[in-house]
């Protein structure tokens, strides 16, 4: 018999995934890790910032939607 056990352990988003830096409350895309820091780039592009791994979490569905909508609205204003 195969028993599937659910894990309550939260995993940190990987490279290329959306992430929230809970310290700065910003959302971006994980670009990589350098030393003891996770590098995150804003989803609309821009300069990466460094976050402590313990502060990098997956955004909620609402946070993700809000961030993506803000980018779309910005692109709309710019004629893109």
Phi and psi restraints in degrees (range 20) as a CNS / XPLOR table:
assign (resid 1 and name C) (resid 2 and name N)
       (resid 2 and name CA) (resid 2 and name C) 1.0 -99.7 20.0 2
assign (resid 2 and name N) (resid 2 and name CA)
       (resid 2 and name C) (resid 3 and name N) 1.0 125.5 20.0 2
assign (resid 2 and name C) (resid 3 and name N)
       (resid 3 and name CA) (resid 3 and name C) 1.0 -113.1 20.0 2
assign (resid 3 and name N) (resid 3 and name CA)
       (resid 3 and name C) (resid 4 and name N) 1.0 126.9 20.0 2
assign (resid 3 and name C) (resid 4 and name N)
       (resid 4 and name CA) (resid 4 and name C) 1.0 -98.4 20.0 2
assign (resid 4 and name N) (resid 4 and name CA)
       (resid 4 and name C) (resid 5 and name N) 1.0 123.2 20.0 2
assign (resid 4 and name C) (resid 5 and name N)
       (resid 5 and name CA) (resid 5 and name C) 1.0 -107.4 20.0 2
assign (resid 5 and name N) (resid 5 and name CA)
       (resid 5 and name C) (resid 6 and name N) 1.0 129.6 20.0 2
assign (resid 5 and name C) (resid 6 and name N)
       (resid 6 and name CA) (resid 6 and name C) 1.0 -79.5 20.0 2
assign (resid 6 and name N) (resid 6 and name CA)
       (resid 6 and name C) (resid 7 and name N) 1.0 139.8 20.0 2
assign (resid 6 and name C) (resid 7 and name N)
       (resid 7 and name CA) (resid 7 and name C) 1.0 -102.0 20.0 2
assign (resid 7 and name N) (resid 7 and name CA)
       (resid 7 and name C) (resid 8 and name N) 1.0 134.7 20.0 2
assign (resid 7 and name C) (resid 8 and name N)
       (resid 8 and name CA) (resid 8 and name C) 1.0 -94.3 20.0 2
assign (resid 8 and name N) (resid 8 and name CA)
       (resid 8 and name C) (resid 9 and name N) 1.0 6.2 20.0 2
assign (resid 8 and name C) (resid 9 and name N)
       (resid 9 and name CA) (resid 9 and name C) 1.0 -79.4 20.0 2
assign (resid 9 and name N) (resid 9 and name CA)
       (resid 9 and name C) (resid 10 and name N) 1.0 125.8 20.0 2
assign (resid 9 and name C) (resid 10 and name N)
       (resid 10 and name CA) (resid 10 and name C) 1.0 -87.3 20.0 2
assign (resid 10 and name N) (resid 10 and name CA)
       (resid 10 and name C) (resid 11 and name N) 1.0 133.1 20.0 2
assign (resid 10 and name C) (resid 11 and name N)
       (resid 11 and name CA) (resid 11 and name C) 1.0 -98.8 20.0 2
assign (resid 11 and name N) (resid 11 and name CA)
       (resid 11 and name C) (resid 12 and name N) 1.0 146.9 20.0 2
assign (resid 11 and name C) (resid 12 and name N)
       (resid 12 and name CA) (resid 12 and name C) 1.0 -77.5 20.0 2
assign (resid 12 and name N) (resid 12 and name CA)
       (resid 12 and name C) (resid 13 and name N) 1.0 141.0 20.0 2
assign (resid 12 and name C) (resid 13 and name N)
       (resid 13 and name CA) (resid 13 and name C) 1.0 -57.7 20.0 2
assign (resid 13 and name N) (resid 13 and name CA)
       (resid 13 and name C) (resid 14 and name N) 1.0 144.8 20.0 2
assign (resid 13 and name C) (resid 14 and name N)
       (resid 14 and name CA) (resid 14 and name C) 1.0 -93.6 20.0 2
assign (resid 14 and name N) (resid 14 and name CA)
       (resid 14 and name C) (resid 15 and name N) 1.0 -179.0 20.0 2
assign (resid 14 and name C) (resid 15 and name N)
       (resid 15 and name CA) (resid 15 and name C) 1.0 -58.2 20.0 2
assign (resid 15 and name N) (resid 15 and name CA)
       (resid 15 and name C) (resid 16 and name N) 1.0 132.1 20.0 2
assign (resid 15 and name C) (resid 16 and name N)
       (resid 16 and name CA) (resid 16 and name C) 1.0 89.1 20.0 2
assign (resid 16 and name N) (resid 16 and name CA)
       (resid 16 and name C) (resid 17 and name N) 1.0 -6.6 20.0 2
assign (resid 16 and name C) (resid 17 and name N)
       (resid 17 and name CA) (resid 17 and name C) 1.0 -99.2 20.0 2
assign (resid 17 and name N) (resid 17 and name CA)
       (resid 17 and name C) (resid 18 and name N) 1.0 154.8 20.0 2
assign (resid 17 and name C) (resid 18 and name N)
       (resid 18 and name CA) (resid 18 and name C) 1.0 -70.1 20.0 2
assign (resid 18 and name N) (resid 18 and name CA)
       (resid 18 and name C) (resid 19 and name N) 1.0 143.2 20.0 2
assign (resid 18 and name C) (resid 19 and name N)
       (resid 19 and name CA) (resid 19 and name C) 1.0 -145.9 20.0 2
assign (resid 19 and name N) (resid 19 and name CA)
       (resid 19 and name C) (resid 20 and name N) 1.0 155.6 20.0 2
assign (resid 19 and name C) (resid 20 and name N)
       (resid 20 and name CA) (resid 20 and name C) 1.0 -114.1 20.0 2
assign (resid 20 and name N) (resid 20 and name CA)
       (resid 20 and name C) (resid 21 and name N) 1.0 131.1 20.0 2
assign (resid 20 and name C) (resid 21 and name N)
       (resid 21 and name CA) (resid 21 and name C) 1.0 -88.9 20.0 2
assign (resid 21 and name N) (resid 21 and name CA)
       (resid 21 and name C) (resid 22 and name N) 1.0 103.9 20.0 2
assign (resid 21 and name C) (resid 22 and name N)
       (resid 22 and name CA) (resid 22 and name C) 1.0 -67.0 20.0 2
assign (resid 22 and name N) (resid 22 and name CA)
       (resid 22 and name C) (resid 23 and name N) 1.0 -20.7 20.0 2
assign (resid 22 and name C) (resid 23 and name N)
       (resid 23 and name CA) (resid 23 and name C) 1.0 -73.6 20.0 2
assign (resid 23 and name N) (resid 23 and name CA)
       (resid 23 and name C) (resid 24 and name N) 1.0 -43.6 20.0 2
assign (resid 23 and name C) (resid 24 and name N)
       (resid 24 and name CA) (resid 24 and name C) 1.0 -98.1 20.0 2
assign (resid 24 and name N) (resid 24 and name CA)
       (resid 24 and name C) (resid 25 and name N) 1.0 -10.8 20.0 2
assign (resid 24 and name C) (resid 25 and name N)
       (resid 25 and name CA) (resid 25 and name C) 1.0 64.7 20.0 2
assign (resid 25 and name N) (resid 25 and name CA)
       (resid 25 and name C) (resid 26 and name N) 1.0 24.3 20.0 2
assign (resid 25 and name C) (resid 26 and name N)
       (resid 26 and name CA) (resid 26 and name C) 1.0 -98.7 20.0 2
assign (resid 26 and name N) (resid 26 and name CA)
       (resid 26 and name C) (resid 27 and name N) 1.0 153.2 20.0 2
assign (resid 26 and name C) (resid 27 and name N)
       (resid 27 and name CA) (resid 27 and name C) 1.0 -116.9 20.0 2
assign (resid 27 and name N) (resid 27 and name CA)
       (resid 27 and name C) (resid 28 and name N) 1.0 138.7 20.0 2
assign (resid 27 and name C) (resid 28 and name N)
       (resid 28 and name CA) (resid 28 and name C) 1.0 -160.9 20.0 2
assign (resid 28 and name N) (resid 28 and name CA)
       (resid 28 and name C) (resid 29 and name N) 1.0 -168.4 20.0 2
assign (resid 28 and name C) (resid 29 and name N)
       (resid 29 and name CA) (resid 29 and name C) 1.0 -106.3 20.0 2
assign (resid 29 and name N) (resid 29 and name CA)
       (resid 29 and name C) (resid 30 and name N) 1.0 130.7 20.0 2
assign (resid 29 and name C) (resid 30 and name N)
       (resid 30 and name CA) (resid 30 and name C) 1.0 -68.4 20.0 2
assign (resid 30 and name N) (resid 30 and name CA)
       (resid 30 and name C) (resid 31 and name N) 1.0 123.5 20.0 2
assign (resid 30 and name C) (resid 31 and name N)
       (resid 31 and name CA) (resid 31 and name C) 1.0 -101.4 20.0 2
assign (resid 31 and name N) (resid 31 and name CA)
       (resid 31 and name C) (resid 32 and name N) 1.0 -25.1 20.0 2
assign (resid 31 and name C) (resid 32 and name N)
       (resid 32 and name CA) (resid 32 and name C) 1.0 162.0 20.0 2
assign (resid 32 and name N) (resid 32 and name CA)
       (resid 32 and name C) (resid 33 and name N) 1.0 -171.6 20.0 2
assign (resid 32 and name C) (resid 33 and name N)
       (resid 33 and name CA) (resid 33 and name C) 1.0 -129.9 20.0 2
assign (resid 33 and name N) (resid 33 and name CA)
       (resid 33 and name C) (resid 34 and name N) 1.0 136.6 20.0 2
assign (resid 33 and name C) (resid 34 and name N)
       (resid 34 and name CA) (resid 34 and name C) 1.0 -128.8 20.0 2
assign (resid 34 and name N) (resid 34 and name CA)
       (resid 34 and name C) (resid 35 and name N) 1.0 116.2 20.0 2
assign (resid 34 and name C) (resid 35 and name N)
       (resid 35 and name CA) (resid 35 and name C) 1.0 61.2 20.0 2
assign (resid 35 and name N) (resid 35 and name CA)
       (resid 35 and name C) (resid 36 and name N) 1.0 -126.3 20.0 2
assign (resid 35 and name C) (resid 36 and name N)
       (resid 36 and name CA) (resid 36 and name C) 1.0 -101.4 20.0 2
assign (resid 36 and name N) (resid 36 and name CA)
       (resid 36 and name C) (resid 37 and name N) 1.0 26.8 20.0 2
assign (resid 36 and name C) (resid 37 and name N)
       (resid 37 and name CA) (resid 37 and name C) 1.0 -127.7 20.0 2
assign (resid 37 and name N) (resid 37 and name CA)
       (resid 37 and name C) (resid 38 and name N) 1.0 149.3 20.0 2
assign (resid 37 and name C) (resid 38 and name N)
       (resid 38 and name CA) (resid 38 and name C) 1.0 -102.8 20.0 2
assign (resid 38 and name N) (resid 38 and name CA)
       (resid 38 and name C) (resid 39 and name N) 1.0 130.6 20.0 2
assign (resid 38 and name C) (resid 39 and name N)
       (resid 39 and name CA) (resid 39 and name C) 1.0 -94.9 20.0 2
assign (resid 39 and name N) (resid 39 and name CA)
       (resid 39 and name C) (resid 40 and name N) 1.0 129.1 20.0 2
assign (resid 39 and name C) (resid 40 and name N)
       (resid 40 and name CA) (resid 40 and name C) 1.0 -126.5 20.0 2
assign (resid 40 and name N) (resid 40 and name CA)
       (resid 40 and name C) (resid 41 and name N) 1.0 135.3 20.0 2
assign (resid 40 and name C) (resid 41 and name N)
       (resid 41 and name CA) (resid 41 and name C) 1.0 -111.6 20.0 2
assign (resid 41 and name N) (resid 41 and name CA)
       (resid 41 and name C) (resid 42 and name N) 1.0 138.1 20.0 2
assign (resid 41 and name C) (resid 42 and name N)
       (resid 42 and name CA) (resid 42 and name C) 1.0 -54.2 20.0 2
assign (resid 42 and name N) (resid 42 and name CA)
       (resid 42 and name C) (resid 43 and name N) 1.0 145.0 20.0 2
assign (resid 42 and name C) (resid 43 and name N)
       (resid 43 and name CA) (resid 43 and name C) 1.0 -66.7 20.0 2
assign (resid 43 and name N) (resid 43 and name CA)
       (resid 43 and name C) (resid 44 and name N) 1.0 -20.0 20.0 2
assign (resid 43 and name C) (resid 44 and name N)
       (resid 44 and name CA) (resid 44 and name C) 1.0 -90.5 20.0 2
assign (resid 44 and name N) (resid 44 and name CA)
       (resid 44 and name C) (resid 45 and name N) 1.0 5.6 20.0 2
assign (resid 44 and name C) (resid 45 and name N)
       (resid 45 and name CA) (resid 45 and name C) 1.0 96.4 20.0 2
assign (resid 45 and name N) (resid 45 and name CA)
       (resid 45 and name C) (resid 46 and name N) 1.0 169.5 20.0 2
assign (resid 45 and name C) (resid 46 and name N)
       (resid 46 and name CA) (resid 46 and name C) 1.0 126.5 20.0 2
assign (resid 46 and name N) (resid 46 and name CA)
       (resid 46 and name C) (resid 47 and name N) 1.0 -166.7 20.0 2
assign (resid 46 and name C) (resid 47 and name N)
       (resid 47 and name CA) (resid 47 and name C) 1.0 -81.4 20.0 2
assign (resid 47 and name N) (resid 47 and name CA)
       (resid 47 and name C) (resid 48 and name N) 1.0 133.4 20.0 2
assign (resid 47 and name C) (resid 48 and name N)
       (resid 48 and name CA) (resid 48 and name C) 1.0 -70.2 20.0 2
assign (resid 48 and name N) (resid 48 and name CA)
       (resid 48 and name C) (resid 49 and name N) 1.0 154.2 20.0 2
assign (resid 48 and name C) (resid 49 and name N)
       (resid 49 and name CA) (resid 49 and name C) 1.0 -126.3 20.0 2
assign (resid 49 and name N) (resid 49 and name CA)
       (resid 49 and name C) (resid 50 and name N) 1.0 159.6 20.0 2
assign (resid 49 and name C) (resid 50 and name N)
       (resid 50 and name CA) (resid 50 and name C) 1.0 -97.8 20.0 2
assign (resid 50 and name N) (resid 50 and name CA)
       (resid 50 and name C) (resid 51 and name N) 1.0 139.3 20.0 2
assign (resid 50 and name C) (resid 51 and name N)
       (resid 51 and name CA) (resid 51 and name C) 1.0 -131.4 20.0 2
assign (resid 51 and name N) (resid 51 and name CA)
       (resid 51 and name C) (resid 52 and name N) 1.0 150.2 20.0 2
assign (resid 51 and name C) (resid 52 and name N)
       (resid 52 and name CA) (resid 52 and name C) 1.0 -72.2 20.0 2
assign (resid 52 and name N) (resid 52 and name CA)
       (resid 52 and name C) (resid 53 and name N) 1.0 136.6 20.0 2
assign (resid 52 and name C) (resid 53 and name N)
       (resid 53 and name CA) (resid 53 and name C) 1.0 -52.4 20.0 2
assign (resid 53 and name N) (resid 53 and name CA)
       (resid 53 and name C) (resid 54 and name N) 1.0 -36.5 20.0 2
assign (resid 53 and name C) (resid 54 and name N)
       (resid 54 and name CA) (resid 54 and name C) 1.0 -66.6 20.0 2
assign (resid 54 and name N) (resid 54 and name CA)
       (resid 54 and name C) (resid 55 and name N) 1.0 -19.7 20.0 2
assign (resid 54 and name C) (resid 55 and name N)
       (resid 55 and name CA) (resid 55 and name C) 1.0 -94.7 20.0 2
assign (resid 55 and name N) (resid 55 and name CA)
       (resid 55 and name C) (resid 56 and name N) 1.0 -4.1 20.0 2
assign (resid 55 and name C) (resid 56 and name N)
       (resid 56 and name CA) (resid 56 and name C) 1.0 -94.2 20.0 2
assign (resid 56 and name N) (resid 56 and name CA)
       (resid 56 and name C) (resid 57 and name N) 1.0 116.0 20.0 2
assign (resid 56 and name C) (resid 57 and name N)
       (resid 57 and name CA) (resid 57 and name C) 1.0 -133.1 20.0 2
assign (resid 57 and name N) (resid 57 and name CA)
       (resid 57 and name C) (resid 58 and name N) 1.0 165.5 20.0 2
assign (resid 57 and name C) (resid 58 and name N)
       (resid 58 and name CA) (resid 58 and name C) 1.0 -73.9 20.0 2
assign (resid 58 and name N) (resid 58 and name CA)
       (resid 58 and name C) (resid 59 and name N) 1.0 136.8 20.0 2
assign (resid 58 and name C) (resid 59 and name N)
       (resid 59 and name CA) (resid 59 and name C) 1.0 -71.7 20.0 2
assign (resid 59 and name N) (resid 59 and name CA)
       (resid 59 and name C) (resid 60 and name N) 1.0 155.8 20.0 2
assign (resid 59 and name C) (resid 60 and name N)
       (resid 60 and name CA) (resid 60 and name C) 1.0 -70.3 20.0 2
assign (resid 60 and name N) (resid 60 and name CA)
       (resid 60 and name C) (resid 61 and name N) 1.0 164.3 20.0 2
assign (resid 60 and name C) (resid 61 and name N)
       (resid 61 and name CA) (resid 61 and name C) 1.0 -58.7 20.0 2
assign (resid 61 and name N) (resid 61 and name CA)
       (resid 61 and name C) (resid 62 and name N) 1.0 -40.1 20.0 2
assign (resid 61 and name C) (resid 62 and name N)
       (resid 62 and name CA) (resid 62 and name C) 1.0 -66.2 20.0 2
assign (resid 62 and name N) (resid 62 and name CA)
       (resid 62 and name C) (resid 63 and name N) 1.0 -41.8 20.0 2
assign (resid 62 and name C) (resid 63 and name N)
       (resid 63 and name CA) (resid 63 and name C) 1.0 -64.0 20.0 2
assign (resid 63 and name N) (resid 63 and name CA)
       (resid 63 and name C) (resid 64 and name N) 1.0 -41.7 20.0 2
assign (resid 63 and name C) (resid 64 and name N)
       (resid 64 and name CA) (resid 64 and name C) 1.0 -63.3 20.0 2
assign (resid 64 and name N) (resid 64 and name CA)
       (resid 64 and name C) (resid 65 and name N) 1.0 -47.2 20.0 2
assign (resid 64 and name C) (resid 65 and name N)
       (resid 65 and name CA) (resid 65 and name C) 1.0 -61.4 20.0 2
assign (resid 65 and name N) (resid 65 and name CA)
       (resid 65 and name C) (resid 66 and name N) 1.0 -43.8 20.0 2
assign (resid 65 and name C) (resid 66 and name N)
       (resid 66 and name CA) (resid 66 and name C) 1.0 -62.0 20.0 2
assign (resid 66 and name N) (resid 66 and name CA)
       (resid 66 and name C) (resid 67 and name N) 1.0 -43.7 20.0 2
assign (resid 66 and name C) (resid 67 and name N)
       (resid 67 and name CA) (resid 67 and name C) 1.0 -65.3 20.0 2
assign (resid 67 and name N) (resid 67 and name CA)
       (resid 67 and name C) (resid 68 and name N) 1.0 -43.3 20.0 2
assign (resid 67 and name C) (resid 68 and name N)
       (resid 68 and name CA) (resid 68 and name C) 1.0 -67.0 20.0 2
assign (resid 68 and name N) (resid 68 and name CA)
       (resid 68 and name C) (resid 69 and name N) 1.0 -36.5 20.0 2
assign (resid 68 and name C) (resid 69 and name N)
       (resid 69 and name CA) (resid 69 and name C) 1.0 -66.9 20.0 2
assign (resid 69 and name N) (resid 69 and name CA)
       (resid 69 and name C) (resid 70 and name N) 1.0 -39.6 20.0 2
assign (resid 69 and name C) (resid 70 and name N)
       (resid 70 and name CA) (resid 70 and name C) 1.0 -61.3 20.0 2
assign (resid 70 and name N) (resid 70 and name CA)
       (resid 70 and name C) (resid 71 and name N) 1.0 -38.3 20.0 2
assign (resid 70 and name C) (resid 71 and name N)
       (resid 71 and name CA) (resid 71 and name C) 1.0 -66.8 20.0 2
assign (resid 71 and name N) (resid 71 and name CA)
       (resid 71 and name C) (resid 72 and name N) 1.0 -46.3 20.0 2
assign (resid 71 and name C) (resid 72 and name N)
       (resid 72 and name CA) (resid 72 and name C) 1.0 -58.8 20.0 2
assign (resid 72 and name N) (resid 72 and name CA)
       (resid 72 and name C) (resid 73 and name N) 1.0 -44.2 20.0 2
assign (resid 72 and name C) (resid 73 and name N)
       (resid 73 and name CA) (resid 73 and name C) 1.0 -63.1 20.0 2
assign (resid 73 and name N) (resid 73 and name CA)
       (resid 73 and name C) (resid 74 and name N) 1.0 -39.2 20.0 2
assign (resid 73 and name C) (resid 74 and name N)
       (resid 74 and name CA) (resid 74 and name C) 1.0 -63.8 20.0 2
assign (resid 74 and name N) (resid 74 and name CA)
       (resid 74 and name C) (resid 75 and name N) 1.0 -43.3 20.0 2
assign (resid 74 and name C) (resid 75 and name N)
       (resid 75 and name CA) (resid 75 and name C) 1.0 -64.1 20.0 2
assign (resid 75 and name N) (resid 75 and name CA)
       (resid 75 and name C) (resid 76 and name N) 1.0 -36.7 20.0 2
assign (resid 75 and name C) (resid 76 and name N)
       (resid 76 and name CA) (resid 76 and name C) 1.0 -63.9 20.0 2
assign (resid 76 and name N) (resid 76 and name CA)
       (resid 76 and name C) (resid 77 and name N) 1.0 -42.4 20.0 2
assign (resid 76 and name C) (resid 77 and name N)
       (resid 77 and name CA) (resid 77 and name C) 1.0 -65.8 20.0 2
assign (resid 77 and name N) (resid 77 and name CA)
       (resid 77 and name C) (resid 78 and name N) 1.0 -31.4 20.0 2
assign (resid 77 and name C) (resid 78 and name N)
       (resid 78 and name CA) (resid 78 and name C) 1.0 -86.1 20.0 2
assign (resid 78 and name N) (resid 78 and name CA)
       (resid 78 and name C) (resid 79 and name N) 1.0 -1.4 20.0 2
assign (resid 78 and name C) (resid 79 and name N)
       (resid 79 and name CA) (resid 79 and name C) 1.0 79.2 20.0 2
assign (resid 79 and name N) (resid 79 and name CA)
       (resid 79 and name C) (resid 80 and name N) 1.0 20.7 20.0 2
